[in-house]
Amino acid sequence: MDAATSSERPSERHTRCCIVGGGPAGMMLGYLLGRAGIDTLVLEKHADFFRDFRGDTVHPSTLQVMDELGLIDGFLKLPHQQLQKMDGNFGGDSIRIADLGRLKVKYPFIAFMPQWDFLNFLRESGKRFASLKVMMNADATDLIRSGDAVVGVRANTPEGPVEIRADLTIGCDGRHSIVRQCANLEVEEIGAPMDVLWFRAGKRASETESVFARVETGKMLVTFDRGDYWQCAYVIAKGQYDAVKARGLDAFRGDVIGMAPILKSGISDVKTWDDVKLLTVAINRLKRWSLPGLLCIGDAAHAMSPVGGVGVNLAVQDAVATANLLAARLARGCPSEDELDAVRRRREFPVRITQAMQVVVQNNIISVALKPGDRPLKAPLFARLINALPWLQGITARFVGLGARPEHVRSPAISDS
């Protein structure tokens, strides 16, 4: 009995900062804290970073961060596509939504890159910092508390349970965050009127098209040119997935081809409903991002809609701001509650602005488009104005590409180990 009890006892590790979640926020923050010489452990529950539904749009704000870290040359050597002009088709009318070429930035484009390549690049780049460790296959299950303070995380690993004792625990584990659940942090739900069906269609080398959004009465389709395939997002009204499936796969493929004839040859890649993944869209944010010894950032603090593809970049911005505000303080121990809350005070404004703009698009374009009927669909007035006045395309490009209050790397750096 004693031997069995002993074998089940969790092993214990100690670190200055334990980051739960190896997504964009977690890996970027891990890199920045490792760069600052802070003893940091990142927990990623999977064996690798390969996952469905991971955003792969790297915007100018993130490219600027990579440049400030001296990583941009290696990063842009990874396979990717670049998008500068964003065009939409509204009921047959072509509309230019944004032109990133109008931004006065060093990298005026969106880089489309599989998120697992981005995360692997950060992981490999961070290996030169002895203070940074990444533990894969480590599934956080609970927080460790001492009185009112969080003092670490419990996790399951292939070698058995482990307790990570940390001065500061940071939840970067996404919109279904176990950290924020265990912390009982209150979530403010804002809501979204749509869900997304995510799938790939094959692409021939000769097939090129700049249109990325197609909106018709009752339907909406977004396509991204990924070089050898089209990444597609078929937007449906919230909760209508079963109704779409009930019509049958042939009807679904027919709707897709009807909206985007260029997909006719590649839609055969959608052989069964298993090739179509449902992404349930949510917009929410925490009312409070921190407790003593605990902080949430990225999607764990604020889930974003796919509108604008800004989720990855807001997560990276959160990580940069967190390192700027806390890295030097972490060198001496856990920041105070007020110091932790400074991250929310810094980042809540851009989050609120971005979510408000997403709600405007949801209410004025997506909700209107998804209403069934046979009425002719016209682009909304503000979209027609943007198309008619090219300087406005620079404003929408700024919202998409840079966002409100873009962050710059100001956290300390130590010499490479």
N, C-alpha and C positions, 0 to 999 in steps of 0.2 A: 504493500500500500504506500509506504513512504517513498519507494523508488518511483512508483507511477506518479505520485504527486510531484516529486522533484522533476521528472521529465516533462511535466506539463507546465512547470513554472516559466513565465515569460523571461526571455533574456532582456537585458537592459542596456540602453545606449544613452549617452549624454551628448548634447550639442547646444550651441548658443541659440540657433534658430532652426526650427523644423518647419519645412514648407510641405504642405499636404497637397499633392496634385502637380503633375508634370506637364501641364498645358502651357500656353504662351505666357501667362502671368507667372506661373511657378518656375519655369525654366529660365525666363529672363531675370526674375528676381534672384533665383539661385546664382546665376552667372554674375549679377551685379554685386551680391553680397560676398561671393567667393573672391571676386576681383578686389573687394575692399578688405579681404583678410578675415572676414567673419566666419567662424566655424558654422557651416550650414549643411543641413541634410535635406534633400528633396525626396519625398516619397511618391512613387508612381505605382498605381495598383496593377497595371498591366505589364506584360513582359516586353512590350515594345510600344511605339507611339502610333502604330497603324490603326486607324479608327475611322468608321463612317461619321458623317456629319461634321467633320472638323473643317472649320473655315480655312480657306487657302488663299485669301486675298491679303497681300502684304502692302500696305499703303505707304505713301511718302513719309508720313510721320514715323513709321517703324523703320523705313529705310534710312531716315536721318539718324535714328538712334543707333542703328548698326554701323553707320559711318562714324559717329562719335566714339564708338567703341573700337574702331579700327578693324571691323569685321566685314565691311561691305564688299570688298573685292572678292573674298572667298565665298561670300554668300551669293553674289550675283553670278558666280561660276556654276552654281547648281542649276539644273534644268528648270526653266521657268518661261512663262510668256509675259509680255508687257501690254498693258492696256492704258491708253491715254484719253481716248474719246469714248464717251458712253452714250450710245444711241438707243432710242426706244421706238416702238411702233404701236401707235394707239389707234385702233380701228382702221388701220390702213394708212394713217398719216405718220410720216417719219419725223421724229423729234430728237434733237440733240439735247441730252440731259445735263451733261457736264463735259468740260474740256480741261483735263489736268495739265495740259501744255501751257495754260495760262497762269499756273502757280509759279511764283518766284522761289522755287526750291531747287535743291541740287538733283533730286530724283523725281521729276514730274510725271510719274506713272505709277500704276498699280502692278505689282509683280504677282502673277499667279503661280504659286508653288505649293505642292502637297505639304500640308502642315507637318506631317511626320518628318519630311526633309528639313524643315525649319527647326523643329525641336531636336532632331538628331544633330544638326549643325551646332546648336547652342550647347548641347551636351558634350560633343567632342571638343568644342572650343573651350569649354569650362574645365576640361581635364587638366589643364596646366596650372590650375589653382588647387594647391594642396588642401585648402580650407573647404572646398566644395566636394560633397559626395552625393551621388544620385543612387537611390535604392529602388530598383525595379521589383515588380511582383510584391509590393508592400501595400496592402489594402488597409487603410485606416478604418478602424471600427468604433473608436470612442476617444473622448478626451480624458486626460488625467487632471484631476483638480486637487488643489490644496486650499481649503476654505473657499473663498470667492474667486480665487485665481486659477487660471489654466496653466498647468506646469508641464504639459506634454501630451503625447498621443499614444494610444494603443493600436497596434497593427498586426495583421496576419501576414506571414511570409511562408514560402515553401519550407523553410527550416523550422517553422513554428511561430508562436506568438512572440511579439517583441514590444517592449515599452521604451519609447523615446522620451527621455526627460529633456526639456528645452526651456531656456529662459523665455523665448517667444515662439509661439506657434502661429503660423500663417496659413489660413485656408485659401487655397487656389484650386479647389477641386470641383469647379464648375457649377452649373445651375441646379444640379441635384446634390449639392454639397453635403456630405456627411458631417463636416465640421460645423457648418451653421445650424444643422439640425440638432446636433449634440449640444450646441451652445444655446439653443432655444432663442436664437435671434429672430426678431419679428420681420416678416417679409411684407412689403407693400406691393400688391398685385396691380398692375396697370392694364393688362389684358392685350390680346391680339386677336383680330377677326379671322385669321387664316392659319392653316398648316401648310406644309410643303412636302411634296413627293419628290424625292431626290434620286436621280438615275443617270446612267451614262449611255451615250449613243456613239457608235463608231464614227470616225471622221477620215475621209480621204484627204490626201495631201492637197488636192486641187480645190477642196471646199473651204472657202473663206467667207466671212460675213462679219460686219461690224456691229450689227444689231444685237443687243444683249437682253433687252426686255421687250416682250410682245404682250399687248393687252387688248383683249377683245371682250365683247359682252359675255359675261359669265365665265371668262377664262383668263389666265395669265401664265406666261411661261418666260423663264429667264434661262439664257444659255451662255456658257463660258467656253471659249475656244481654248482647249488644253493641249493643243498640238496634234496629238494622234487620237483624240476623242473629244466629244462635247460633254461637258458637265451640265446637267439640266436640272432645273427646279420648277416643277409644275405646281403652281399655287392654287390651293383649294380653300373653300370656306371652312372655318373651324368646325371640326367634328364630322366632316363629310367624306372621310376616307372610305368607310364601308359602302356608302352610296356609289362612289367612284368604282370601287371593286365590283359591285353588283352589276354594273353595266358591262363588265368584261374587259379583258386585256386588249382585245382587238379594237374596242371602242376607244379605250384610252390612247392606244397608239395612233388611231385615226385622228383624235383631237390634237395630239402633238404634231403630227405631220401637217394637219390643216393650218396650224399656227406657224410652223417653221418647216416649210417644204425641204429645206436643206438637210433636215434630219431623216429624209425618206430612206436613204440607203443604210444609215446607221441604227435606225430604231429596231432593227432585227436583233440587236444585242439585248433588248429587253424581251427575254424569252418567257419569263414567268413573273409573278408578283414578287418573288424573292429578289428580283433585280430592281425593285422599286422600294425605297426605304421611306418610311414616314418620319418626318421631323415635326414634332409638336412645338409650335412657336409660342414663346412666352416673353412678356416684358415685365420685369419686376425689379425691385431694389430693396436692400435692407434699410430699415430706419436707423439702425445702429450697426456700425461695422466692427466694433471691437468690444472686448471685455478685458479685464486685467490679464495680461499674458497671452492675449489672442487678438488676431486681426484677420479680417476677410477682405480679399480684393478680387478683381476680375469678375467672371461670371458668378462666383460664389457671393459677391456683394451686389451684383446687378446683372441680371440676364437681359440680353439685347435681342431685338428682332433681327432677322437677316437683312432688313432694309438697309442698303448702303454697304453691307458687308463689313461693318466697322467693329464687330465684336473682338476679333483678334487684336486689333490695334488699340482699342480701349484697354484691353487687358495688359498689353505691353506698356502703355502709358501709365497705368496704375503701378506696375512694377518699378518703372523708372522713378515715379514720384515717391514710392515707398522707400526705395534705396536712398534717394536724395535726402529724405526727411529723417530716416532712422539708422542708416548704416553707421555713422560716427557714434551715435548713442548706443547702439548694440554692442559696440566694442567694450562698453563698460557694464553691460548687463541689460536687463529688460527695460525698455522704455516705459515711462509712466502712462497712465490712462489718457491723460491729455495729449501726450506726445503721439500715442497710437491714434487718437481721434483726429490728429492733424492730417492724417492721410485722407480720411473722409472729408474733412473741411476743404482740402485741396482738390479732391477729385469729384465731389458730389455735383458741383456746378456743371462740368462738362458732361457728366452722366445724365443729369436732368435735361440739359439742352438737347443732347443727342436723342434721348428717349422721346422728348416732346416733338422733335422733328420726325421721328419714326411714326409717332401717332398721327401727325398731320398727313403723312403719305398714306398710312393705313386707312384713315377716315376719308380722304379725298380722292384717292386713286384705287387702292386695292378693294376696299369695301364696296365702292361704286361699281367697279369692274366685275366683281364676283356675284353681283345680283343677277339672277337668271332673267331672261327676257329676250325679245327680238328687237329692242330699240337700238338705233345706231349709236355707236360709242364714239365720243369725241374726246380729244385730249383736254384736260382741265385748263382753264385760262392761264394759270401760273406756268404750266408746262409750255404752253404756246408762247408765252412771253419770253421764257428762257430760250426757246428755240429762235425767236425773232431777234433777241438782243444778245449777241455773243458774249458781251462782258458779264452778263448774268451767269453764263456757263462757268466762269471763273469762281463765282461765289458758291455755286453748288459743288464745284470741284474742291473748294476749300473745306466745305462741310464734310464731304466724303473722304478726302485725302489727308486732311490735317486735323479736323475736328476743332472743338473749342478747347483752348488752353493746351496746346501741344507741349509735351515735356521734353526737356533736354538733360542729358546725363551730367550730373554734378556730384555724384557720390564719389568718395575717395577710391583710389586705386593703389594697390601695393605692387611691388615688383613681382614678375612671374616667378613661380617656384621652380 
